[in-house]
Amino acid sequence: MIKLLFVIITISLISILGISLNKVSRDSGKAFKMLSDSTKSKEKIMEEKITRSEEEWKKILTPEQYRVLREKGTERAYSGEYWNHFEEGVYKCAGCGAELFSSDTKFDSHCGWPSYFTPLARDRVIYKEDRSYGMIRTEVLCAKCGGHLGHVFDDGPDPTGLRYCINSVSLIFEKRPKQK
């Protein structure tokens, strides 16, 4: 029943955002398996966790970064720096510098936000159920600083079938040559 509800909500969101439905719900179980597997390595990252007061975060981050990373905001679709960015490199958390995503896993999902099919490693992000705005989604947070990055959906490409829909403002790009 939960899988069916997840699929219905995902399809509704995709319809609202105008995203192609050709890959939706190939296997919604993939998302949940990956999410449950990620909790196994959480203890390692928690040792390195960064904690700052809200005043410290406000000094470090721009107002828009603070709104998204600390207050769980969302930037407008097609407005962020990285939604159509395809240079070789690594995308880091704008809050703490943790390496989160590789350009090798980035793809154009036509949703207006940077999209990746997997993080660099499972322990780089934390997943949390998000019931805001009358929807049930899976929020993606930086495991090191707890910053809100975006959400993950089960309509992505192979090999994972996942789409990490991430706010550009929560990322910093570091250009790196492609490794052979």
N, C-alpha and C positions, 0 to 999 in steps of 0.2 A: 504494500500500500504506500509506503514512504517513497519507494522508487518511482511509482506511478505519479505521485504528487510532485516529486522533484522534476520528472520529465514534463509534466503539464506546465509547471511554473517556468521551466527553462524555455519551452516552446513559446509561451506567452511573452516572455521577455524578448526573445529573439524576434518574434513578430512585431513587437512594439519598436524595437531598435532597427528593424528592417534587415536583419541578418539572414543569409541564405540558410535554408533548412535542410540542405542535402546531406549534412553530416550529423544532424542532431540525434541524440539518443541511440547511438550504435550500441553502447553498453554502459548504462549509467552505473553499473557496479564497478567499473574501472575507477571512477572518481572516488567512490567510497573506499575501495581497497587501498588506493594510494593515500587517501587522507588518514585512514586508520594506521597504515604502516608508518606514517611520518611521526606519530607520537612516540614510537619506540626509541628514537634518537634524540628526543627533546632534552633529556637531562644533560647531554654534552654541551649543547648550546646555552642552556640556562646558566651554566657556570660562567660563561662569558657575557651574560646579559648586561645591558647598559640600562641604568635607571637614572633619570634626571627629573627634577621638579618641572612643573609646567612653566615656571618663570625661566628656567634654564633652556627649555625647548624653544620658548619664544625668542630668546636671544640668539640661538643658533640657526633657527629656520626662518625662511621668508614667511610672510603672512599666509601665502597660498600653501606652502609646504606644511605649515602648522595646521591649517584647516583640514588638509587631506590626511596627513600622517597621524596627527594627534586627535583630531575631532571626527575622523572617519568620513571626511567629505569626498566628493567626486568632482573631477574637472569635467568640463563640457566635452562631448565627443568631438573629435577632429581638431581640438584646440591645443593639445599638448605637443611638446617638443619631439617626442619619440614615436608617435603613432605611425608615421611613415618614414622611419629612420632605419636604414639597413646596412650600416657600416659594421665591420668586424670588430668585436670587442665584448666587454662585459658591462652589464647594467648593475649598479650598486644601489643600496639603500641611501636615499638622500639624508636620512636621519643619523646613520651611524657608519656608513661606508661598507657594510657587509656586502660581499659579492652574492648576488641573487640569481641572475639570469644571464645566459650567454646568447650572443647574436645567432649562434648556430641553431637555437631552438625558437627563434622569433619567426613569426609568419604573419601575413596580411589576412586578418579575419574580417576585414571590412566593417568593423564595429566602431572605429574611431579612437580606439585606445591601443597601446602596444599590447601584443598578444604573444604568448610563449606556450609551448606544449609541455614544458617541464622546467622546474628550477634547476640550478646547478647541482644541488644535492637536496635530498629530502629534509635534512635538518636545517636548511636555510630559512624555511618558512614554517609558520604555524597556521593551522586551519581552525576557524571558529564559526559555528552556526550564526547566521545573521538573519534575524526576523524583522528587520526594519522595512518600512514602506509597504507593509502588508504582503511581503514576499518571504520565501525561505530560500536563502542562498548560502554559499560557503565563502566566508571572508578569508582573505589571505593577508597575514601579518608577517613582518620581519621577525625572525626568531631572536635576533640579537637585541633589538630595541623596542619591539612591540608595535612599531609603526604600521598603520593601515596602508596596504599596498593596492588592494582591489579585491577581485573575486575570481573564483575558478568555476568553470562550467564544463559540462561533459560533451561539448559539441566541437572539440578540436580535432586536429589531424592525427594520423598515425605517427608515432607508435603508441602514444598514450591515450588518444581520444579526448584529451583535456585542452581547455583554453584558459590560460591564466590571463585575465583581462586586468591590466595594471595601469594605474594612473602615472602619466609621464612625470608629473611633479614630485612623485615619491621616489624617483630614480635619478641617478647620475650615471652618465655613460663614460666609460674609459676605453678609448680606442686601443686595440691590440691586434697584431697581425695574426692571421689564421694559422693555427698549429697544424703541421702535417702529420 
